[in-house]
Amino acid sequence: AMVLYQAVATREASAVAFFSDGNVPFMAVAQATACDENRTGIPGNCSAVYRWNGTHFLGLISEATLLSDVAGGHALSSQRAQAIAVLPGPPGGEADARGEGGGLHLLLGNFESGDDDGTYDRVHAHLLRPLREVLNGTLQGPRAVAVSPDRMHVYVACDVSLTLVAFERLEPSGSLVVNHRASRPINASIARLVFSLTTTHTPILYALQPYPGAILVFSHDPSSGKLTLIQTVADLAPEQISPMGFPLDSLNGARGMVLADGGNALLIASHSSSAVVEFTRDNATGMLQFADSVRDGERRLLDFERTMRPAAREATSPAPPSWMAMSGARGGAHFAFNGSNYLAVAAGAAGARVLEWRAGAEAWEERFALSLLDAHGNVVRDAAALDVTHAAWHSPGGEEHFIVVTNAPDAANGLPAAGLPAATACSVYRWSSGAQRFGFLQHLAVAGSGDSVLVGRAAVWSGAGALLVAVPVTRVNASFEAHTAVLEWHVPSQRFVPREHIAGDAPVAAAFLDVARSPNDNIPSGENFTGPALVLASWFAIEKEVLKHTSAFSWEGITAHSCVSSMAFWRPTPPPGFHRLGDTAVACPPGEYACRPSAPSVLLRDGPWLARPLRHEL
């Protein structure tokens, strides 16, 4: 006897047909009611196709459908259907590229109207072709997935098949159907997919390729799901240079990608490069521009920021010293000893000051002002501190510390008319361990005791058992034909004593360089060179001593050129003691030959400046 196995809810069912596709049984039911639903419909009211899952026929999806039963049937749009039939092999050939057509078809007979006695007319027969999802070889090795902003498309990047597969989401079931027309092949595996929107609401998809290292930027068409490549960002691309001038070189091996700063930036985490890469994003187009990268093992100064606290404060209060507002700092020197960090500041009319770093307050705290006693026993400061220089010297009695202060009056419009007395233009202070401060040691003899001078920024050097101070004297009385005074530490007298004066025009700054002698140095026999080298900067232009101009040329030749009639070559004629840097080429106008240079040529001085600076020579 036959017993009821399954009841399929229908309404005015008029015909039924069974067929199989891909070894899966299906049941098609025609219903005599009207239905306009194309995909899901309302259960029991439309012609429908049911799918056999091995135990039951699964029908249309509703809110009560279990997740295990969602691969069921679907509704067919029909109008009072009275017949349904299966055509195993209809005319039309094979399936197209999307898997549509080919194989079996359904023939659905619709009766559009009827009279009072139930007779129907205007019969319409609809031929329904199958739509199959063909995923063989397409969805192999899925690695990354992204959902479009409107949630109607899903994109899956596959490593093995090297495809970017697009799916459409069907409403209201939410089922995914492959969209072959929107899918595309890729040339390398994709590790990450990220969607974003532009200011014009255009969806943008970013695809990160670890190897060879690239970001693919696609625009997304919400209606068709099609992706259009609009930019490829790759390592060492000429257009991808950061604002600081660094090239993009860290996308290789990148695995992580995220939007930041409200969509204004894109961050990349590169595993192989051990780096984090930042791109700025054009919100109008979605295009990317390399901004910066930070790599493990590198230390790069990016910027300074001003602290909220004052840079310096008084010893008794957090307020900044008054001289900071009145005079400011004209020069300074940092040094450290005995576990403390110090900053000596040349504060103009406020003299030279010494500050100590207080880590707890994160500020420099003023310790004392450098001062001395005048002839009457009064405590006075340097009257116009221009610069300070620190020197540490390892004497036989231990390490000693000195501060050299050079003084120069403020110059509102160039150099001041009057200088300072040479006897007090440069001061030296020495650290006293007992008093825990720098005490006045002496004034340096930089010129004659009755001279009026302007001095520049001094330099100190210690080594090989010697301590030297070089003070550039920019002007002596009214003459800029001045000198640089070099003094050395005299141990018996515990004073700096004059060593030599180096003649030069208006020197304004000095610096010592430690120069090591190499076997290739061409030093004449008998020279006892032990260093250091002294470099001096002059107030005047250097061309007086090093560079020279000439308008004397000798004719060298002429050559044809594709853009002009001729190119004339002239050789500068150097005077004694100078040599030319090269020849001068002049592009002659059409019809002219041997046209002369319109500007002088630069000549270079012969001499020891081309070689290693020995014994303070420039």
Protein Blocks (a to p, Z undefined) as FASTA:
>chain_A
ZZdfbdcddehiabdcdddeehiacdddddfbdcfbfklopghiaccddddehjaccddd
dfklcfklmmmcdddddehiabdcddfbaghijadfkopgehidddddddfbdcfkopae
hiacdddddddddfehklgoiabdcddfklpaccdddfklopacddddddfklpacddfk
lgccdfbdcfbdcddddfkopacdddddfbgoiaddddddfknopacdfbdcdehiaklc
cfkopacfklgopabdcdeehhpaccdddfklopaddddddfknopacdfbdcdehiacd
fbdcddfbdfbdcfkbcbdcfklmmnopabdcdddeehiacddddehjnopadddddfkl
opacdfbdcddddfkopacddfbdfbdcddddddfkbccdddddddddddfeljafbdcd
fklmpccddddfklopacdfbdcdfbcfkbccddddddddeeehiacdddddfbghjafb
dcdddddddfklopacdfbdcddehiabdcdddddddfklccdehiacebjadddddfbd
fklmmgccdfbdcdfbdcddfkbmbdcdddddddehiacfbdcdddddehiahiacfbdc
ddddedjklmcceehiZZ
